């Protein structure tokens, strides 16, 4: 027969396990999903936190041209680009893991690190 | 003694719980090593997804080959075979390489099939509108009439014996933007097969060619872009084995002026961006070159004529998405398509 203290101990151990699990889960989500990666011509040129207080402006000035990336309120968007088509500037702000904004003329890609839960369902996208 | 045993047992249970949770939190390993390499070619993002141990030289070899194709078929650089043909318009025929000739021949065929809805002599209009360039603007009606008069695939003369191309009138021009990427995807698949690579995905700026099956033998799952979104969302999934899926849409390249969106798919007959209620067209077939030309042709023709053309061609399936979020498909498309976005309505006719 288990005594009262045994139940308490078991409860405490399980609670500790649950807390530990919650902590690691939180850490992996918060840590992995909230990095913003900036690539220029396939080279990683910078990594920034998605959830930083205030506004973070990241100028990407390269031989190909000028881009300005803004991280604000947990979202990322392209606020300036000297490319002719402005497709990247028109793209809506991104926030979810795996989402990206591409400036083809300047070969700039901005992505939120992590796997896009929607994209896991498909192998590729016809667009 | 007994008490201690219980404590140890409980601690073990606790450790087990922690162990389980942490292994549950780590991601399952990929079933087979897929490696994706990307590069910027044809003014777009090119991606190769291949399985198994594939030498890095395979990827770089393909990219190099594609750049070579681009250098021959582009109209954007300083010189190319196409630029030479355009410069000699109204003057003399120009000899082109065998693969450029093959693409020109196919383009001529699809121009005839679509009654000029797909027309590679559209270059004067493309240059006038400049969609996707610094010079993008809405031309005057007079300018459009003048450019339109220079469009007409009947005035492109191809000589199969010597592989020359000749544009009969000065000012005419060729643009392979609606077919060259398709040719390049087919060519890439052939090159990969020649190196013993039977499965993978070739993606040239959204033109997808799915080689073979997935390693587990199931078909590839290809998303169809939601034409109302610019963030890579899709309306449904196509299951594809040894098939290509090419999509044309109003979201690809466009500019806005006075609240009106002008997209890049020009109707050679009107001289304006095709405006028939369509937002996107996807073609599912065996070769990417056919799919590339047909997606433009179908977009310009509109659903009714395009459906008739698709049904007359063997092994060609089409999906249309209208601006009011209706989806129309051929029977063959229906059989491999699964809708995932409920805000669209699948209809049997428009």
Interface residues (C-beta under 8 A of the other chain):
Chain A: X2 X6 X9 X10 X13 X14 X16 X17 X18 X20 X21 X24 X25 X28 X41 X42 X84 X85 X86 X87 X90 X91 X92 X94 X99 X100 X102 X104 X105 X107 X116 X118 X119 X121 X122 X123 X124 X125 X126 X127
Chain B: X6 X7 X10 X11 X13 X14 X17 X18 X21 X22 X25 X38 X39 X40 X43 X44 X45 X47 X49 X131 X132 X133 X134 X135 X136 X201 X203 X206 X207 X208 X210 X214 X220 X221 X222 X223 X224 X225 X229 X230 X231 X232 X233 X234 X237 X238 X245 X246 X247 X249 X251 X252 X253 X255 X282 X340
